[in-house]
Amino acid sequence: MTLLFYLALLIFAITLVLVLKKPKNIGIGYSALAGAVVTIILGISTLHDIITVWDIVWNATFTFISVIIISLILDEAGFFEFIAYKMALYSKGNGKKLFMLIILLGSGISAIFANDGTALILTPIVYAILYRSNFSKNRILPFIMATGFIADTASIPFIVSNLVNLVTAGYFHITFSRYTEIMIIPDIVSVVSSLFVLYIYYRKNIRDDFHTDPAVKPSSFIKDRRIFLMAFPATVLLMVLYFLSGFIGVPISFIAMPFALIFYIVARLGGRIDANHVIKIAPWQVVLFSLGMYIIVFGVSSNGLDSIYIVILNYFSSLPGPFPIITTGFFFAMNAAFMNNMPSVMIGDIAISGIAHPGLLMYANIIGNDIGPKFTPIGSLATLLWLYTLERKNSIKISFSYYMKTGFILAVPVLFFTLLSLYIMSLIV
């Protein structure tokens, strides 16, 4: 290995620490961009890499931001809170039934509005509903953990369900319809197995019965009726256009961005939602983060890391039966757990493109990086923000040791069965 490789690795490590720790509240985008600038100055990456990287990440990044803006506006309008409270009423005081319904709601939100939407929007709503129903904090914990868990494990079915999916689909030029054709069954397996392991693990901690306030009507949660009424038909139309995007050759960001703009205009004209605040808190730092981190990863990969990964992946791909997909998925899940899933999936994409017969390994890379963050709190930025928000807003502190112990117990079987279902799909498609 050359000196440039070790320098690139050092810059990557320092940048990752800055992104995860956020000293003096420095934005993740600024940290990643600073690391990228250093790699270019030292000759690890080149100016041409900026153009190459931007061509890979722009569509994914702006699609992700648009989806998050839509979900934030729907949240401000009371759409998700209305549905969650409806589910509480539908449970008719049965705690275990509510537990399963919340998981299914979380899986639906993750699929359409991305994993960040479930983790950061649904979690406080679930907490508030349970708190109003006189759940103690110990009894609330299973619901909170389930919401955080399903946010990632159910973020597999569509390109827009996770930034990881978006980046990989962009790198390998996978259309929305082709991606969904491959991943819809693995997602169903992931959701069902998640529901099963979560229920088995927490069943003794879930209250058998609870009471909702009959005086509280679901309609009381609706803050903007126009946004609320357009939510369902607009979401259906959005998904239809996503599917058509590959056939008409339109980047999905060109579909998501106009929808986000329409929701913003309607919210702004309605005056019941602070639409400007939604734009302000949207994850704009992700634009700089995606560009900067990918430039750094390009530098690390081109100076030797990709060669190491290609050797490993070639060995995995030479194994018989389902083992190439399963070993690749677990390998990148461990990468995500200890490296963070965004740089992990980027390195994985570059390495997989360098092997002779990748097959569906890029999809195994996605699954590993979607579910892998359940192994450690640093696995994804959304998880770190989720833990911070829980402690700051709801006074619920989830220790790293508890998160990791629970994560390994729950995520390993889910990851295994999801990857196994991907192997079965590889025999069909």
C-alpha positions as CSV (number, residue, x, y, z in Angstrom):
1,M,0.0,0.0,0.0
2,T,1.2,3.5,-0.8
3,L,1.5,6.5,1.5
4,L,-1.5,8.1,-0.3
5,F,-3.6,5.1,0.8
6,Y,-2.8,5.6,4.5
7,L,-3.3,9.4,4.2
8,A,-6.7,8.8,2.5
9,L,-7.6,6.3,5.2
10,L,-6.6,8.8,7.9
11,I,-8.7,11.6,6.3
12,F,-11.6,9.2,6.0
13,A,-11.4,8.3,9.7
14,I,-11.1,11.9,10.9
15,T,-14.0,13.0,8.7
16,L,-16.1,10.1,10.0
17,V,-15.4,11.1,13.6
18,L,-16.3,14.7,12.8
19,V,-19.6,13.6,11.1
20,L,-20.6,11.4,14.0
21,K,-19.5,13.6,16.9
22,K,-20.5,17.0,15.3
23,P,-18.1,19.0,17.5
24,K,-19.4,22.6,18.1
25,N,-22.5,21.5,16.1
26,I,-20.6,21.6,12.8
27,G,-22.9,20.4,10.0
28,I,-22.2,16.9,8.6
29,G,-21.9,18.4,5.1
30,Y,-19.2,20.9,6.1
31,S,-17.1,18.1,7.7
32,A,-17.4,15.9,4.7
33,L,-16.7,18.7,2.3
34,A,-13.6,19.8,4.3
35,G,-12.3,16.2,4.2
36,A,-12.9,16.2,0.4
37,V,-11.0,19.4,-0.1
38,V,-8.0,18.0,1.8
39,T,-8.0,14.9,-0.3
40,I,-8.0,17.0,-3.5
41,I,-5.2,19.3,-2.2
42,L,-3.0,16.2,-1.3
43,G,-3.7,14.7,-4.8
44,I,-5.6,11.7,-3.3
45,S,-8.7,12.7,-5.3
46,T,-8.8,14.9,-8.4
47,L,-11.0,17.8,-9.6
48,H,-12.4,15.5,-12.2
49,D,-13.7,13.2,-9.4
50,I,-16.0,16.1,-8.3
51,I,-17.8,15.9,-11.7
52,T,-17.9,12.1,-11.6
53,V,-19.3,12.1,-8.0
54,W,-21.8,14.8,-8.6
55,D,-23.1,12.8,-11.6
56,I,-23.7,9.8,-9.3
57,V,-25.2,11.6,-6.2
58,W,-27.2,14.6,-7.4
59,N,-30.4,12.6,-8.4
60,A,-30.3,10.5,-5.2
61,T,-29.6,13.5,-2.9
62,F,-32.4,15.8,-4.3
63,T,-34.9,13.0,-4.4
64,F,-34.1,12.2,-0.7
65,I,-34.5,15.9,0.3
66,S,-37.8,16.2,-1.6
67,V,-39.2,13.1,0.0
68,I,-38.2,14.4,3.5
69,I,-39.8,17.8,2.8
70,I,-43.1,16.1,1.8
71,S,-43.0,13.9,4.9
72,L,-42.3,16.9,7.2
73,I,-45.2,18.9,5.7
74,L,-47.6,15.9,6.1
75,D,-46.3,15.6,9.7
76,E,-47.0,19.3,10.4
77,A,-50.5,18.9,8.9
78,G,-51.2,16.1,11.4
79,F,-51.5,13.3,8.8
80,F,-49.3,10.8,10.6
81,E,-50.6,11.6,14.0
82,F,-54.2,11.1,12.7
83,I,-53.3,7.7,11.3
84,A,-51.5,6.6,14.5
85,Y,-54.3,7.7,16.7
86,K,-56.8,5.9,14.5
87,M,-54.7,2.7,15.0
88,A,-54.8,3.2,18.7
89,L,-58.6,3.4,18.6
90,Y,-58.8,0.4,16.2
91,S,-56.7,-1.6,18.7
92,K,-59.6,-1.3,21.1
93,G,-57.4,-1.3,24.2
94,N,-55.3,-4.4,23.1
95,G,-51.7,-3.4,23.7
96,K,-50.2,-6.3,21.6
97,K,-52.5,-5.4,18.7
98,L,-51.4,-1.8,18.9
99,F,-47.8,-2.9,18.9
100,M,-48.2,-4.8,15.7
101,L,-50.2,-2.1,14.0
102,I,-47.5,0.5,14.9
103,I,-44.9,-1.7,13.3
104,L,-47.0,-2.0,10.1
105,L,-47.5,1.7,10.0
106,G,-43.8,2.3,10.4
107,S,-43.1,-0.1,7.6
108,G,-45.5,1.8,5.3
109,I,-44.0,5.2,6.2
110,S,-40.4,3.9,5.7
111,A,-41.3,2.5,2.3
112,I,-42.8,5.7,0.9
113,F,-41.3,8.5,2.9
114,A,-37.9,7.0,3.7
115,N,-36.5,5.5,6.9
116,D,-35.6,8.9,8.4
117,G,-39.3,9.8,8.2
118,T,-40.3,6.9,10.4
119,A,-37.5,7.2,12.9
120,L,-37.8,11.0,13.4
121,I,-41.4,11.7,12.8
122,L,-43.4,8.6,13.9
123,T,-41.4,8.0,17.1
124,P,-42.5,11.2,18.9
125,I,-46.1,10.6,17.7
126,V,-46.1,7.1,19.1
127,Y,-44.6,8.4,22.4
128,A,-47.2,11.1,22.7
129,I,-50.1,8.7,22.1
130,L,-48.9,6.1,24.5
131,Y,-48.1,8.8,27.1
132,R,-51.6,10.1,26.9
133,S,-52.9,6.5,27.3
134,N,-51.0,6.3,30.6
135,F,-48.2,4.0,29.5
136,S,-45.2,4.1,31.8
137,K,-41.8,4.8,30.2
138,N,-40.8,1.1,30.6
139,R,-44.0,0.1,28.8
140,I,-43.4,2.7,26.1
141,L,-39.8,1.4,25.4
142,P,-40.9,-1.7,23.3
143,F,-42.9,0.6,21.0
144,I,-40.1,3.1,20.6
145,M,-37.5,0.4,19.9
146,A,-39.9,-1.3,17.4
147,T,-40.4,2.0,15.6
148,G,-36.7,2.7,15.3
149,F,-36.0,-0.9,14.2
150,I,-38.7,-1.1,11.5
151,A,-37.6,2.3,10.2
152,D,-34.5,0.7,8.7
153,T,-35.5,-2.9,8.2
154,A,-38.6,-1.8,6.2
155,S,-36.6,0.7,4.1
156,I,-35.8,-1.8,1.3
157,P,-38.7,-2.0,-1.2
158,F,-38.4,1.2,-3.3
159,I,-35.5,3.3,-4.4
160,V,-36.8,6.3,-2.4
161,S,-37.1,4.3,0.9
162,N,-33.5,4.9,1.9
163,L,-30.6,7.2,0.8
164,V,-28.6,4.0,0.5
165,N,-31.0,2.6,-2.1
166,L,-30.9,5.9,-4.0
167,V,-27.1,6.1,-4.2
168,T,-26.7,2.4,-5.3
169,A,-29.5,2.7,-7.9
170,G,-27.9,5.8,-9.3
171,Y,-24.5,4.2,-9.4
172,F,-25.7,1.1,-11.3
173,H,-28.4,2.9,-13.3
174,I,-31.2,0.8,-11.9
175,T,-34.7,2.0,-12.7
176,F,-37.5,2.3,-10.1
177,S,-39.5,-0.5,-11.6
178,R,-36.6,-2.9,-11.9
179,Y,-35.4,-2.2,-8.4
180,T,-38.9,-2.8,-7.0
181,E,-39.3,-6.0,-9.0
182,I,-36.2,-7.4,-7.2
183,M,-36.6,-6.0,-3.7
184,I,-40.3,-6.1,-3.0
185,I,-40.3,-9.7,-1.8
186,P,-37.1,-9.3,0.4
187,D,-38.8,-6.3,1.9
188,I,-41.9,-8.3,2.8
189,V,-39.7,-11.0,4.3
190,S,-37.8,-8.3,6.3
191,V,-41.1,-6.7,7.6
192,V,-42.6,-10.1,8.6
193,S,-39.5,-11.3,10.2
194,S,-39.0,-8.0,12.0
195,L,-42.6,-8.2,13.3
196,F,-42.0,-11.7,14.5
197,V,-38.7,-11.1,16.3
198,L,-39.9,-7.8,17.9
199,Y,-43.0,-9.5,19.2
200,I,-41.1,-12.5,20.6
201,Y,-38.5,-10.3,22.2
202,Y,-40.8,-7.7,23.8
203,R,-44.1,-9.7,24.3
204,K,-43.7,-9.8,28.1
205,N,-43.2,-6.0,28.3
206,I,-46.2,-5.0,26.3
207,R,-49.3,-4.0,28.3
208,D,-52.3,-6.3,27.6
209,D,-54.7,-3.4,27.8
210,F,-54.8,0.4,27.7
211,H,-57.4,3.1,27.5
212,T,-57.7,6.0,25.1
213,D,-59.5,9.2,26.0
214,P,-62.9,9.0,24.3
215,A,-63.1,12.8,24.3
216,V,-60.2,13.0,21.9
217,K,-61.3,12.7,18.3
218,P,-58.8,11.8,15.5
219,S,-59.9,14.8,13.5
220,S,-58.5,17.0,16.3
221,F,-55.0,16.2,15.1
222,I,-55.6,17.6,11.6
223,K,-54.0,21.1,11.4
224,D,-54.3,21.7,7.6
225,R,-57.3,20.0,6.0
226,R,-56.2,20.8,2.4
227,I,-52.8,19.1,2.9
228,F,-54.5,16.2,4.7
229,L,-57.1,15.6,1.9
230,M,-54.4,15.7,-0.8
231,A,-52.0,13.5,1.0
232,F,-53.3,10.1,-0.1
233,P,-54.1,10.8,-3.8
234,A,-50.9,12.7,-4.2
235,T,-48.9,9.9,-2.7
236,V,-50.5,7.3,-5.0
237,L,-49.8,9.5,-8.0
238,L,-46.2,10.0,-6.9
239,M,-45.6,6.3,-6.7
240,V,-47.2,5.7,-10.1
241,L,-44.9,8.3,-11.6
242,Y,-41.9,6.8,-9.9
243,F,-42.7,3.5,-11.6
244,L,-43.1,5.2,-15.0
245,S,-39.9,7.2,-14.6
246,G,-37.7,4.4,-15.9
247,F,-39.8,3.9,-19.0
248,I,-39.9,7.5,-19.9
249,G,-36.2,8.2,-19.0
250,V,-36.9,10.9,-16.4
251,P,-34.8,11.0,-13.2
252,I,-37.0,10.4,-10.1
253,S,-35.8,13.7,-8.6
254,F,-37.6,15.5,-11.4
255,I,-40.8,13.9,-10.1
256,A,-40.2,14.2,-6.4
257,M,-39.1,17.9,-6.5
258,P,-42.3,19.3,-8.2
259,F,-44.4,17.3,-5.7
260,A,-42.4,18.8,-2.8
261,L,-42.9,22.3,-4.3
262,I,-46.7,21.7,-4.7
263,F,-47.0,20.6,-1.1
264,Y,-44.9,23.6,0.0
265,I,-47.1,26.1,-2.0
266,V,-50.4,24.6,-0.7
267,A,-49.0,24.7,2.9
268,R,-47.8,28.3,2.5
269,L,-51.1,29.5,1.0
270,G,-53.1,27.7,3.7
271,G,-51.3,29.6,6.5
272,R,-51.8,26.8,9.1
273,I,-48.4,25.4,8.7
274,D,-45.1,27.2,9.0
275,A,-43.9,26.1,5.6
276,N,-40.7,28.2,5.7
277,H,-39.7,26.4,8.9
278,V,-40.1,23.0,7.1
279,I,-37.7,24.2,4.4
280,K,-35.3,25.5,7.0
281,I,-35.1,22.2,8.9
282,A,-34.9,20.0,5.7
283,P,-31.7,18.0,5.5
284,W,-29.8,20.3,3.2
285,Q,-26.5,19.3,4.7
286,V,-27.0,15.9,3.0
287,V,-26.2,17.6,-0.4
288,L,-22.7,18.5,0.8
289,F,-22.3,15.3,2.8
290,S,-23.1,13.1,-0.2
291,L,-20.7,15.0,-2.5
292,G,-17.9,15.3,0.1
293,M,-18.0,11.8,1.5
294,Y,-18.2,10.2,-2.0
295,I,-15.1,12.2,-3.0
296,I,-13.2,10.9,0.1
297,V,-14.4,7.3,-0.6
298,F,-13.3,7.6,-4.2
299,G,-9.8,8.6,-3.0
300,V,-9.6,5.7,-0.5
301,S,-10.9,3.2,-3.0
302,S,-8.7,4.3,-6.0
303,N,-5.6,4.2,-3.8
304,G,-6.0,0.5,-2.8
305,L,-9.1,-0.2,-0.7
306,D,-11.1,-1.2,-3.8
307,S,-8.5,-3.9,-4.6
308,I,-8.9,-5.4,-1.1
309,Y,-12.7,-5.4,-1.3
310,I,-12.7,-6.9,-4.9
311,V,-10.5,-9.8,-3.6
312,I,-13.0,-10.4,-0.8
313,L,-16.1,-10.1,-3.0
314,N,-14.5,-12.4,-5.7
315,Y,-14.1,-15.0,-3.0
316,F,-17.7,-14.6,-1.8
317,S,-19.0,-14.8,-5.4
318,S,-17.1,-18.1,-5.9
319,L,-19.1,-19.8,-3.1
320,P,-22.0,-22.1,-4.0
321,G,-25.7,-21.6,-3.6
322,P,-27.0,-18.7,-1.5
323,F,-23.6,-18.0,0.1
324,P,-22.4,-15.2,-2.3
325,I,-25.4,-13.1,-1.4
326,I,-25.5,-14.0,2.3
327,T,-21.8,-13.4,2.9
328,T,-21.8,-10.2,0.9
329,G,-24.8,-8.9,2.8
330,F,-23.4,-9.7,6.2
331,F,-20.0,-8.3,5.2
332,F,-21.5,-4.9,4.3
333,A,-23.8,-5.0,7.3
334,M,-20.7,-5.2,9.5
335,N,-19.1,-2.4,7.5
336,A,-22.2,-0.2,8.0
337,A,-22.3,-1.0,11.7
338,F,-18.8,0.2,12.4
339,M,-18.1,2.6,9.5
340,N,-21.6,4.1,9.0
341,N,-23.8,3.0,6.2
342,M,-23.3,5.8,3.7
343,P,-19.5,5.4,3.2
344,S,-20.0,1.7,3.5
345,V,-22.5,1.5,0.6
346,M,-20.4,3.9,-1.5
347,I,-17.3,1.7,-1.1
348,G,-19.4,-1.4,-1.8
349,D,-20.8,0.0,-5.0
350,I,-17.3,0.8,-6.3
351,A,-15.9,-2.6,-5.4
352,I,-18.9,-4.5,-6.8
353,S,-18.6,-2.7,-10.1
354,G,-15.0,-4.1,-10.3
355,I,-15.8,-7.8,-10.1
356,A,-16.5,-9.9,-13.2
357,H,-19.9,-11.4,-12.3
358,P,-21.7,-9.3,-9.7
359,G,-25.1,-10.8,-10.2
360,L,-27.4,-9.4,-7.5
361,L,-24.6,-8.5,-5.1
362,M,-25.4,-4.8,-5.4
363,Y,-28.8,-5.6,-3.9
364,A,-27.1,-7.6,-1.1
365,N,-25.0,-4.5,-0.5
366,I,-28.2,-2.4,-0.2
367,I,-29.8,-4.9,2.2
368,G,-26.7,-5.1,4.4
369,N,-26.4,-1.3,4.6
370,D,-30.1,-0.9,5.3
371,I,-30.3,-3.4,8.1
372,G,-26.6,-3.2,9.3
373,P,-27.2,0.1,11.2
374,K,-29.3,-1.9,13.7
375,F,-26.1,-3.5,15.0
376,T,-24.6,-0.3,16.4
377,P,-25.8,3.3,17.1
378,I,-23.2,4.7,14.7
379,G,-24.5,2.6,11.8
380,S,-26.6,5.5,10.4
381,L,-26.9,9.3,11.0
382,A,-30.7,8.8,11.4
383,T,-30.1,6.4,14.4
384,L,-27.8,8.9,16.2
385,L,-30.3,11.7,15.7
386,W,-33.1,9.4,16.8
387,L,-31.3,8.5,20.0
388,Y,-30.5,12.2,20.7
389,T,-34.1,13.3,20.0
390,L,-35.5,10.6,22.4
391,E,-33.2,11.8,25.2
392,R,-33.7,15.5,24.6
393,K,-37.5,15.6,24.0
394,N,-38.8,12.5,25.7
395,S,-36.2,11.9,28.5
396,I,-35.8,8.3,27.3
397,K,-32.1,7.4,27.3
398,I,-31.2,4.2,25.4
399,S,-27.6,3.2,26.2
400,F,-25.2,2.1,23.5
401,S,-24.8,-1.3,25.2
402,Y,-28.6,-1.9,25.3
403,Y,-29.0,-0.8,21.7
404,M,-26.2,-3.1,20.5
405,K,-27.3,-6.1,22.5
406,T,-30.9,-5.8,21.3
407,G,-29.8,-4.9,17.8
408,F,-27.7,-8.0,17.3
409,I,-30.4,-10.3,18.8
410,L,-33.1,-8.9,16.5
411,A,-31.2,-7.9,13.4
412,V,-29.2,-11.1,12.7
413,P,-32.2,-13.3,11.9
414,V,-34.0,-10.5,10.0
415,L,-30.9,-9.9,7.8
416,F,-30.4,-13.6,7.2
417,F,-33.9,-14.3,6.0
418,T,-34.0,-11.1,4.0
419,L,-30.8,-12.1,2.2
420,L,-32.0,-15.6,1.7
421,S,-35.2,-14.3,0.0
422,L,-33.0,-12.2,-2.3
423,Y,-31.2,-15.4,-3.3
424,I,-34.5,-17.0,-4.1
425,M,-35.4,-13.9,-6.2
426,S,-32.1,-14.3,-8.1
427,L,-33.3,-17.8,-9.2
428,I,-36.6,-16.3,-10.5
429,V,-35.8,-13.0,-12.2
